[in-house]
Amino acid sequence: MITPVAPKTKLTYNDYLKTPDDKRYELIEGELIMTPSPVTYHQWVSKNIEYELERFVREKKTGRVFYAPYDVCLDNENVLQPDILYISRERFNIIGEKNVQGAPDSILNLHLFFRIDRLFTGLLFLNWIYRSITAGLNEIL
């Protein structure tokens, strides 16, 4: 006799909020993923890119730049912390008191360059954007 395996419980943003502050987590498709602390080279590269981007955005007054750790809530089962994110002035409405609600205009996740398993994060953003666009088109049609 085969014993059925109970389906894995998907976690939500409320579960994510209960995680300890001493570690960095992301919630991907309802699964809690602990991300290790960045290495020294990653921090150095990230700081320099963020500095230049922040300087440019302030000079041009085009939007805001944020850096990790900062939650980007795509939906109740997907909460990510990209290294650097940019939100244009026209989209300031997605900036909340505690997080960003929706996909930023741009993200830079250096892990995408250092670790192939982080490619999923980029794909998740693309999938969320695609679903948002098609949902909007369905409302129009």
N, C-alpha and C positions, 0 to 999 in steps of 0.2 A: 504494500500500500504506500502511495506517495503522499507525504505530508505537505500540504500547501504552505508556502512561505508567506508570512504576512508582508504586505507591501510596506515599503519604507515610508514613514510619515514625513510629509513635506513640512518644512519649517516656514514660518512667516516672519515678517518684519518685527512683530511683537516678540517672537522668540529670539531674534537677532539682538534686540535691545537688551536682553537679559545676559548676554555674553560678558565675560570679565573684561575689564579695561586694559589688562596687562598684555593682551595679545591682539593681533590685528586679524579680523575676520571679514569674509565676504559671504553673501548668501546667493548661491547660484542655482536656479531652478529648484529652490526649496531645500538645497543641501548646504549646510554650514561648512565653509572651507576656511581653515586657518592659513594665513599667508605668513611666511617667515619674515623676520626683520630684514630690510634691505642691506646689502653689503656696502662697504665703504665707497667703492667706485660708483655704484648705483646712486648713492646719496649725492656724491660730488657732481655727477652728470645732471641729475635731476635739479639740484640747486641752481646750477648755471643756466639751464634751459628755462627754469621758472623765473629766474632773475631777468633774463633778456626779454622773455615774453611779457612779464609784468611791466617792465619799463616801456615796451612798445605799446601795450594796451593803455597804459596811463597817459602816455604822450598823445595817442590818437583818440583817447576817450571812447573806445569802441565797446567796452564791456568790463568783465571782471575775470580774474584768474584765481583759481583755488588750487590747493595741493593737499595730498594725503597727509594724515587720515581725514577724509571728508566723505560722508555717505552720499552716494548717488542712488536714489530709489527709483528703479525702472518700473517696478510693480511690487506687490506684496511678497513675492518669492524671489526677487532679484535685487540685491543691494550690493553695489560695487564701490571700490575705493581706488579710482585711477590715480596715478601719480600726480598728474597735472590736468586740470580741466579749465575750459574757457566757456563763458556764457556771454553772449552778445547783449547789448543794452535792450534790444527789442524783446529779449526773452527773460528779463529779470524776474518775471512772474513765477518762474520755476524754482527760484531761490527761496528756500524756507528758512525758518529760524534755526532748525537743527540739521537740515540736509537739502539736497537738490531733488526735486520731484520731476523726473523725466531725464531724457538723454541730453547732455550738454551739447553745445555747438561743436566742440572739439575736445578730444581727450588725447593724452599721451600717457601710455603705460609702458615704461621702460622694460618691464618684465617681458613684454612682447618680443623684445629684441634679445633678451637674455635666456628666456625659457620658453620652449615650444608649447608647454602645457598652458601657458597664459594666453595663447592665441584664442582660446575659447572665450575669454572675456571680451575681446574685440568682436568676435562673431556674435556674442550675446547682444552687444550694443547694436550691431547691424540688424539683427533679427528684431529687436524691439522697435527700432526706427521703421523697419519695413511694416511691421504689424500696425504701428501707429498711422502710417501713411495709408495703408489699405483700409483701415477702419475709417479714416477720414473720407476716403473716396467712396466707401460704401454708404456713408451718411449723405454724401452729395448726390449719389446716383439714385 
